[in-house]
Amino acid sequence: MRNDDGKRPAVLPDRRDFITMGLGAFLIATLPRAARPARRLIRRSVPMMGSIAELAVVDRDPRHAHAALDAALDELRRVERAMTRFDPASDVGRANARAFAEPVAVSEPTAYVLSEALRWAAVTGGAFDPALARATELWDVEHRRVPPAPRDYARFAGRRLYESVGQDRWRGRAVVRFEDPDVGIDLGGIAKGYGVDRAVEALRAWGVTSALVNVGGDLYALGSSEDGDEWEIGIRSPEDPSRLKGVVRIEDLAVATSGDYERFFDYGDRRFHHLIDPGTGAPRLTSRHTSTALGPTCLAADAAATAAFGAAPDAAVRMTAAGDPGVELVDI
């Protein structure tokens, strides 16, 4: 099987051991066991945010490492509880149920992530739109096998629904309101990145200087790897998960990948995936199956990778620079 550029994906290298992090896009390189220093790579894996959260801490003391991992996982759980659209009691769930009728109070973290999502929407001209939850629910690609009727999703096309999301404060609390009944908040393209950032801050608070946090394609590499070098992150080929599409080497940096190869259904000669094109109200049509971004925060890398997916290269670079000049799209 070949990539879009006609080249075969790289076979998993044998110079180092590549360990799987979660069920998503990444493989992580580590030194062969006999060559590893005394510090240990201590790992934890739990279902989280509709995916698998995998964390790894390099530490000489397993008890300290596990305490730090507990704190990091607590941060991820807080973000999930507040920002998932699948729980009617979450901030997002309550807003989607009532914010068209009345202002809905949300937590400060949710207000911050929503404000960042709306900022990314504005600077990308709506290529990143966090207000398309109703369209995402209509397509429901994990359960559908046939596309909805065009008349059903056409009502979302070109609406710039993010402009109908308002934020304010009332009696000292952040509130959200919708000005259009078709608005529904979906922070799936940015909240995981924020959760990874919060988990990394929790690890830092515990004195951890070397770690990985990965949640379904959003990863932050804290410090250096076990051997003192940069972390070596292998990005899976979407066509063949046993091969690599490319490798990035990073330290104190985030990498995020968006793609159409995990949540989708095929119908006719087209793949219908979960990344909705705000211009059409349907899954974004593209010949490239992934987009990858590096950034100073996982929130920024997450938003950039989502916005860039399916965009023309020049437009993707412009949008990314407008969203955060510290983010770089990786062509692999």
C-alpha positions as CSV (number, residue, x, y, z in Angstrom):
1,M,0.0,0.0,0.0
2,R,1.2,3.5,-0.8
3,N,0.7,7.0,0.6
4,D,-0.8,9.8,-1.4
5,D,2.7,10.8,-2.6
6,G,3.1,7.3,-4.1
7,K,5.7,6.2,-1.4
8,R,5.3,3.2,0.8
9,P,4.9,4.0,4.5
10,A,8.0,3.3,6.6
11,V,8.1,-0.1,8.2
12,L,8.3,0.0,12.0
13,P,12.1,0.6,12.7
14,D,14.0,-2.0,14.7
15,R,16.7,0.3,16.0
16,R,14.5,0.9,19.0
17,D,11.5,-0.8,20.5
18,F,8.2,1.0,19.6
19,I,5.6,0.7,22.2
20,T,1.9,1.3,21.5
21,M,0.4,4.3,23.3
22,G,-3.4,3.9,23.3
23,L,-5.4,2.8,20.2
24,G,-4.8,5.9,18.2
25,A,-2.3,7.5,15.9
26,F,1.0,7.2,17.8
27,L,3.8,4.7,18.6
28,I,6.5,5.7,21.0
29,A,10.2,4.7,20.6
30,T,12.2,3.6,23.6
31,L,15.7,2.2,24.1
32,P,16.1,-1.5,23.8
33,R,15.7,-3.0,27.2
34,A,19.3,-4.0,27.8
35,A,20.4,-0.4,27.0
36,R,18.0,1.4,29.3
37,P,19.3,3.5,32.3
38,A,18.1,2.9,35.8
39,R,15.1,5.2,35.5
40,R,11.9,3.3,34.6
41,L,9.1,4.1,32.2
42,I,5.9,3.7,34.4
43,R,2.7,3.6,32.4
44,R,-1.0,3.9,33.0
45,S,-3.9,3.3,30.6
46,V,-7.6,4.0,31.1
47,P,-10.7,4.6,28.8
48,M,-11.2,8.4,28.6
49,M,-12.8,11.0,26.4
50,G,-14.2,8.4,23.9
51,S,-10.7,7.0,23.5
52,I,-7.8,5.6,25.5
53,A,-5.7,7.8,27.7
54,E,-2.2,6.6,28.1
55,L,0.3,8.2,30.4
56,A,3.9,7.3,31.0
57,V,6.3,8.8,33.6
58,V,10.0,8.3,33.7
59,D,11.0,8.0,37.4
60,R,13.2,6.1,39.8
61,D,10.4,5.8,42.4
62,P,7.3,3.9,41.2
63,R,5.3,5.1,44.2
64,H,6.0,8.7,43.3
65,A,5.3,8.1,39.7
66,H,1.9,6.5,40.4
67,A,0.9,9.3,42.7
68,A,1.7,11.8,39.9
69,L,-0.2,9.7,37.4
70,D,-3.2,9.7,39.7
71,A,-3.2,13.5,39.8
72,A,-2.9,13.7,36.0
73,L,-5.7,11.4,35.5
74,D,-7.9,13.3,37.9
75,E,-7.3,16.4,35.7
76,L,-8.4,14.5,32.6
77,R,-11.5,13.3,34.4
78,R,-12.5,16.8,35.4
79,V,-12.2,18.0,31.9
80,E,-14.2,15.1,30.5
81,R,-17.0,15.6,33.1
82,A,-17.3,19.3,32.3
83,M,-16.9,19.2,28.5
84,T,-18.3,16.0,27.1
85,R,-21.4,16.5,25.0
86,F,-22.6,13.0,25.8
87,D,-23.5,13.7,29.4
88,P,-26.6,15.9,29.9
89,A,-25.3,17.0,33.3
90,S,-22.0,18.3,31.9
91,D,-21.5,22.0,31.2
92,V,-21.7,21.3,27.5
93,G,-24.7,19.0,27.9
94,R,-26.6,21.6,29.9
95,A,-25.8,24.4,27.5
96,N,-26.9,22.3,24.5
97,A,-30.2,21.6,26.2
98,R,-31.1,25.1,27.4
99,A,-28.8,27.8,26.2
100,F,-31.1,28.9,23.3
101,A,-33.8,29.6,25.9
102,E,-31.8,31.1,28.7
103,P,-28.1,31.7,29.7
104,V,-26.5,28.6,31.2
105,A,-23.8,28.9,33.8
106,V,-20.6,26.9,33.1
107,S,-17.3,26.3,34.9
108,E,-14.4,28.6,34.3
109,P,-12.3,25.9,32.5
110,T,-15.3,25.3,30.1
111,A,-15.7,29.0,29.6
112,Y,-11.9,29.3,28.7
113,V,-11.9,26.3,26.3
114,L,-15.1,27.6,24.6
115,S,-13.5,31.1,24.2
116,E,-10.4,29.5,22.7
117,A,-12.6,27.4,20.4
118,L,-14.6,30.5,19.3
119,R,-11.3,32.4,18.7
120,W,-10.0,29.6,16.5
121,A,-13.3,29.6,14.6
122,A,-13.0,33.3,14.0
123,V,-9.4,33.3,12.8
124,T,-10.0,30.3,10.5
125,G,-13.1,31.7,9.0
126,G,-15.1,28.9,10.4
127,A,-13.0,26.0,9.2
128,F,-12.9,25.2,12.9
129,D,-16.4,25.4,14.2
130,P,-17.3,24.2,17.7
131,A,-21.0,24.9,17.2
132,L,-21.8,22.0,14.9
133,A,-22.8,19.4,17.5
134,R,-26.3,19.1,15.9
135,A,-24.7,18.2,12.5
136,T,-22.4,15.7,14.2
137,E,-25.3,14.1,15.9
138,L,-27.2,13.9,12.6
139,W,-24.4,12.1,10.9
140,D,-23.7,9.8,13.9
141,V,-21.0,8.0,11.9
142,E,-20.3,5.3,14.5
143,H,-23.8,4.0,14.0
144,R,-25.0,5.0,10.6
145,R,-24.3,3.0,7.4
146,V,-26.2,5.3,5.0
147,P,-25.9,9.1,4.8
148,P,-28.8,11.2,5.9
149,A,-30.9,13.0,3.3
150,P,-29.2,16.1,1.9
151,R,-32.1,18.3,2.9
152,D,-31.5,17.2,6.6
153,Y,-27.8,18.4,6.7
154,A,-28.0,21.2,4.2
155,R,-29.5,23.5,6.9
156,F,-26.1,23.5,8.6
157,A,-24.1,24.5,5.5
158,G,-22.3,27.8,5.5
159,R,-24.1,29.0,8.6
160,R,-21.1,30.2,10.6
161,L,-23.0,28.9,13.7
162,Y,-20.1,29.8,16.0
163,E,-21.1,33.4,15.6
164,S,-24.4,32.6,17.3
165,V,-22.6,31.4,20.5
166,G,-22.4,34.2,23.2
167,Q,-20.4,34.3,26.4
168,D,-21.0,36.6,29.3
169,R,-20.9,36.8,33.1
170,W,-23.8,36.9,35.5
171,R,-23.4,37.2,39.3
172,G,-19.8,36.5,39.0
173,R,-20.2,33.2,37.0
174,A,-19.5,32.5,33.3
175,V,-22.6,31.9,31.2
176,V,-23.3,30.7,27.7
177,R,-26.2,31.5,25.4
178,F,-27.2,30.5,21.9
179,E,-28.9,32.8,19.4
180,D,-29.8,30.1,17.0
181,P,-31.7,26.8,17.7
182,D,-29.4,24.9,15.4
183,V,-26.4,25.6,17.6
184,G,-24.9,22.8,19.7
185,I,-21.5,22.9,21.3
186,D,-19.0,20.2,20.4
187,L,-15.6,20.8,22.0
188,G,-14.2,17.5,20.7
189,G,-11.6,19.2,18.5
190,I,-10.0,21.1,21.3
191,A,-11.0,19.8,24.8
192,K,-8.9,16.7,24.6
193,G,-5.9,18.9,23.9
194,Y,-6.8,21.1,26.9
195,G,-7.1,18.0,29.1
196,V,-3.7,16.8,28.0
197,D,-2.3,20.2,29.0
198,R,-3.9,20.1,32.4
199,A,-2.6,16.6,33.0
200,V,0.9,17.7,32.1
201,E,0.6,20.6,34.6
202,A,-0.4,18.1,37.3
203,L,2.7,16.1,36.5
204,R,4.9,19.1,36.7
205,A,3.3,20.0,40.1
206,W,4.5,16.6,41.3
207,G,8.0,17.3,40.2
208,V,7.9,15.1,37.1
209,T,10.3,16.3,34.4
210,S,10.0,13.5,31.9
211,A,6.6,12.1,30.8
212,L,4.2,11.4,28.0
213,V,0.4,12.1,28.0
214,N,-1.6,10.8,25.0
215,V,-5.3,10.9,24.6
216,G,-6.6,9.6,21.3
217,G,-4.2,11.4,18.9
218,D,-3.4,14.4,21.2
219,L,0.0,14.0,22.9
220,Y,2.4,16.1,24.9
221,A,6.0,15.1,25.4
222,L,7.3,16.5,28.7
223,G,11.1,16.8,28.9
224,S,13.3,14.1,27.4
225,S,12.9,10.4,27.1
226,E,14.4,7.7,29.3
227,D,17.8,7.9,27.6
228,G,18.0,11.7,27.7
229,D,17.2,12.3,24.0
230,E,14.1,13.8,22.5
231,W,11.0,11.6,22.5
232,E,10.7,9.7,19.2
233,I,7.0,9.6,18.2
234,G,6.0,7.4,15.3
235,I,2.8,8.4,13.5
236,R,0.9,5.4,12.2
237,S,0.0,5.1,8.6
238,P,-3.9,5.4,8.3
239,E,-3.8,2.9,5.5
240,D,-1.8,0.3,7.4
241,P,-1.4,0.6,11.2
242,S,1.5,-1.8,11.2
243,R,3.6,0.8,9.4
244,L,4.6,4.3,10.1
245,K,3.7,7.3,8.0
246,G,6.5,9.3,9.7
247,V,8.4,10.0,12.8
248,V,8.7,13.3,14.8
249,R,11.3,13.9,17.6
250,I,10.0,16.3,20.2
251,E,10.8,17.6,23.7
252,D,8.4,19.9,25.7
253,L,6.1,20.0,22.8
254,A,2.7,18.8,21.7
255,V,1.7,16.8,18.7
256,A,-1.9,16.3,17.5
257,T,-3.3,14.3,14.7
258,S,-6.8,14.5,13.1
259,G,-8.0,11.9,10.7
260,D,-10.8,10.1,9.1
261,Y,-9.7,6.5,9.7
262,E,-11.1,5.7,13.2
263,R,-14.7,7.0,13.2
264,F,-16.4,6.6,9.8
265,F,-18.5,4.5,7.5
266,D,-18.1,3.8,3.8
267,Y,-21.0,4.3,1.4
268,G,-20.7,4.0,-2.3
269,D,-17.2,5.1,-3.2
270,R,-16.9,7.7,-0.4
271,R,-15.8,7.6,3.3
272,F,-18.1,9.5,5.7
273,H,-16.2,10.4,8.8
274,H,-16.8,12.5,12.0
275,L,-15.0,15.7,10.9
276,I,-17.8,17.9,9.6
277,D,-17.1,20.6,6.9
278,P,-18.9,23.8,8.1
279,G,-19.3,24.8,4.4
280,T,-21.4,21.8,3.5
281,G,-22.8,20.3,6.7
282,A,-21.3,17.0,5.7
283,P,-18.1,15.2,6.4
284,R,-15.1,17.0,4.8
285,L,-14.2,15.6,1.4
286,T,-10.4,15.1,1.1
287,S,-7.9,12.7,-0.4
288,R,-5.6,13.0,2.6
289,H,-6.6,10.9,5.6
290,T,-4.7,12.8,8.3
291,S,-3.4,16.2,9.4
292,T,-0.7,16.6,12.1
293,A,0.4,19.7,14.0
294,L,3.1,20.5,16.5
295,G,2.6,23.2,19.1
296,P,3.6,24.7,22.4
297,T,0.3,23.5,23.9
298,C,-1.8,20.5,23.1
299,L,-4.9,22.7,22.9
300,A,-3.4,24.7,20.1
301,A,-2.1,21.7,18.3
302,D,-5.5,19.9,18.6
303,A,-7.4,22.9,17.2
304,A,-4.8,23.4,14.4
305,A,-4.9,19.8,13.3
306,T,-8.7,19.8,13.2
307,A,-8.9,23.1,11.3
308,A,-6.2,22.0,8.8
309,F,-7.8,18.6,8.0
310,G,-8.9,18.7,4.3
311,A,-7.8,22.3,3.7
312,A,-5.5,23.3,0.9
313,P,-1.9,23.5,2.1
314,D,-1.5,27.3,1.8
315,A,-4.8,27.9,3.5
316,A,-4.0,25.4,6.3
317,V,-0.7,27.3,6.9
318,R,-2.4,30.7,7.0
319,M,-5.1,29.4,9.4
320,T,-2.6,27.8,11.7
321,A,-0.4,30.9,11.9
322,A,-3.5,33.0,12.6
323,G,-4.5,30.7,15.4
324,D,-1.1,30.4,17.1
325,P,2.2,31.4,15.4
326,G,3.9,28.8,17.5
327,V,2.1,25.9,15.8
328,E,3.6,24.1,12.9
329,L,1.9,21.7,10.5
330,V,3.9,18.6,9.7
331,D,3.8,17.2,6.2
332,I,4.4,13.5,6.5
